């Protein structure tokens, strides 16, 4: 009787385990980053860490989970998005291609820069505010298993770069 009971338990548990395995396939490829990649202390003067949360980011038509850190500097909000990925270089290339497609060759929004000893890309967007062109800046780069983006709807590139450098990544 006990052998039949054990066999019955195995038969009931096996489909649950198989379903869990199939359902979770590929989930680890784009996951929200751990918050230890979001700087919270030893920030540059006048920067305040406001908190972090998970947020979806659309790259290449797919929604990808990111961890977003929110900061304030003299009334300007800034954001750090960290997306952990098995191939962050390919993710960055896809992100840049998406941006290039949005601009449709109106101008080249990309400027290569050096950040914390590695290559990064500065992206410049232009918005029209009260009839005037106003630049917005984003700095993106990859490190290890993550793509990192620092952005702010501010016309001050140095604020964005200062926060990007504060990541130490």
N, C-alpha and C positions, 0 to 999 in steps of 0.2 A: 504494500500500500504506500509506503514512503517513497519508493522509486517512482510510482505514478504521480505522486504529489510533486516531487522535484521536477519531473518531466513537464508537468502542467505549468509550473511556475516558469520554467525556462521557455516554454512555448508562448506564454503570455508576455514575458519581458523582452524577448527577442524582437518582435515588431516595434516596440517602443524604442529600443536602442537603435535599430536600423533607421527608423523615422528621424530620430535625433541626429544621426550621422548625416543623412541625406539633407535634412533641413538646414544644417549648419555648414554645408559645403560652401566654400568661398567667402564666408562671412568674415574671416580673419584678414582678408586682403586689404580692405579699406576700413579701418576702425578709428574711432575717436582716440586721440592721443591721451596719454596719461598727463595729468595736470603738472607733473614735474618738469615738463618742457615749457611751461608758461611761467615767466618770471614774476614773482610776487614780492620779493624783498630786494634790498640793495638797488633800487631803481634810481635812475638819474634824478637830480633835483627837479622839482615841480611836477614829477610824474606820480600819479596815484593809481594804484591797482584797485579796480572796482569789483572784480569777480571773474569767474569763468563758467562756461556752460558748453554743452554740446550743441552743435548747429549743423544743419545740412548745407553742403556746398555743391553747386552744380558745376561739374567739369565734364566736358565732352558728352553732354546729354544725360549723364548719370548723377544721381544724388549720392554724395559721399559724406560720411560723418567726419566732422572736424571738432576739435576742442578750440573754443574761442576765448581768449583773454581780453578783458575790456579795461581800458585805461583812460585817464583824463590828464590833460596837460594844458593849464591856463585856459580852461573852457573848451578845449578841443578834445573830442573823443578819438581814441585810437584803438585798433583791434589787431590782435595776433591770432592767426588761425594756424593750427598745427594739424596736419593730416598724416597719420602713420600709414605707410603703404609698403608693400614688398618691393616695389620698383618706383621710388620717388622721382627718379630722373624722367621716366616715361610719363608719369603723372604731370610733372612740370612742363614737359614738351606739349602734352595735350592741352594743358591750361593756356600756354602761350599761343598755341594754334587757335584756340577758341577766341582769345582776345584779338588776334590778328584778323580773324574772320569777321569780328564785330566792326573793326575799323575799315575793312575792305580797301586797304591801301591808301586811305586818306593821308596818313602819315605813319611813320614807324614809332610806336609807343615805347619801344624797348631800348634801354641804355644799360650796357654791362657795367657793373661796379664791383669793387672788392669790399667784402664785409667780414670782419672777424677772421681774416686770413683765408677766405675762400671766395669763389665767384658767386655773384648774385645778379639779379636783374632788377633795375628800376623801371617801373611802368608808369607812364604819365598819361592821365586822362584829362580831357578838357571839357568842362561844363560851361554853359552860358548862364550867368547870374546877373540879373539886371542889365542885360545887354553887353556884359563884359565877359571875356573868356577867363575862367578860373581853373587853374590846374589842381588835380587831385593826384596823389602819389601812392603807389604800392611798391613794396620791395619783396621779392620772392627768391627763395633758394632752397636747396635740398641739403640734408645732412643725415647720414646714417640711414634710417628707415623712415624719414619724414620729409614732407614738403612744408615749408613755413612761409607764411605771408604776413606782412605787417602793412597796415593800411590806415589811412585817415582821410576824411573829406576836408582836408586843410590845404591851404596853398603854401605851407611851409615844409619843404622837403626835409630840412634838417631835423624837424621833430620826428618824422617817420624814421629817418636813419638812426637817430639817437636811440629810439626804442628798439629798433632792429639790432643794434649793437649790444643793447642791454640783455638780449637773450643769451649772449655768449655762445650761440650756436653757429 
